[in-house]
Amino acid sequence: MRILMFSWEYPPHVVGGLGQHVAELLPALGNLPGLELHLVTPRWGGGQPVERFGSITVHRVDPPVPESDFYTTAWQTNLRLEKYSQQLWAEAGPFDLIHVHDWLVAFVSSALKRSYKVPLLSTIHATERGRGRGYLGSDQARAINNVEWSLAYESWRIIACSEYMASEIMDYFKCSRDKIDIIPNGVNSAQFDLLDGQDLSHFRAMYALPNEQIVFHVGRIVYEKGIQVLVRATPLILGQHPTAKIVIAGKGPELEACRTLAWSLGVGEKVLLTGFISDEDRDRLFKIAGCAVFPSLYEPFGIVALQAMAAKCPVVVSEVGGLTEVVRHAETGITIYPDNPGSLAWGIVHTLQHPDWSAKRVANAYREARELYSWDRIARLTANVYGRIVAERARAKW
């Protein structure tokens, strides 16, 4: 099978879980026999224009100068991707299937589908209405929602990362359940296993005092990730467990507001907002943390929670969205009420103060991360969807 894939994010340009997903999925797909894949992506963060590894070829296309309106930037970028892809189709095609990740590259994908009469598969990682907790509060949000609806309609099949995400797609875009395949995100536990037994004391000293226990969060600093809930929970945590140290890694529009909130609550010296950190430092922080915390208000899946599980770090997560399918309360982690600082503080303190119970949950979580969420398994499930679509297309009239 010959697959043409589109993604807005790919290393070195990775913003969130979507970029991480594509970066990990491609090498795993490349290990499968009989599969040739070309990825086309905007060249936002540099990188070689064309990069080949095995049966995978990555094409990075120089995007236009960004507009102040993000939707317009996405549209103009898709025009460049389409021009490049038409030439690629002539030189390296034809392709059996087009696979697109989210709305940002939906324009080019839908156009090529109609031009070449090739089926379109979409992986929908999140929705605009979901990020708005059911509401579309601006003209841009409504425009993005319309593109997402159109992408769902144009798709031969849709991949969702969780049953929660599937129900959202069905509700918001009026899709039939039998059009949707559930394939979760994956995790590579080997990168964390390499850190087992290493002396990380000097690294740890940069983040906390010897007697402090690190409560770690990593992700985009945006409202729906619930960072403000964690900051508001900090006085309650310290009241019961004074040696806790909150370390929040990542960047985003809510960063300064969270820093201001921490100082206004009198806990600024106990809340470290690091800004951007490398993947290597993220992995080390998982290994030295007393627990990893993800208090999201909206979360289709929660790949960072899965990373924490693979790193053998106890997890505390909000009982929302796909997180409830990854983390089972008292079995693989602790789940808490969303948008509730008191509940969050309880989950964190319970985890820190009962290390024996936490260790049992960690062992269960690590085993599931390896058995159910390996990228090799995710790639096989994805390739099975490819095969089904190509077979159906061969029998269908267009």
Secondary structure, 3 states (H helix, E strand, C coil): CEEEEECCCECCECCCHHHHHHHHHHHHHHCCCCCEEEEEEECCCCCCCEEEECCEEEEEECCCCCCCCHHHHHHHHHHHHHHHHHHHHHHHCCCCEEEEECHHHHHHHHHHHHHHCCCEEEEECCCHHHHCCCCCCCHHHHHHHHHHHHHHHHCCEEEECCHHHHHHHHHHHCCCHHHEEECCCCCCCHHHHCCCCCCCHHHHCCCCCCCCEEEEEECCCCHHHCHHHHHHHHHHHHHHCCCEEEEEECCCCCHHHHHHHHHHCCCHHHEEEEECCCHHHHHHHHHHCCEEEECCCCCCCCHHHHHHHHCCCCEEEECCCCHHHHCCECCCEEEECCCCHHHHHHHHHHHHHCHHHHHHHHHHHHHHHHHHCCHHHHHHHHHHHHHHHHHHHHHCCC
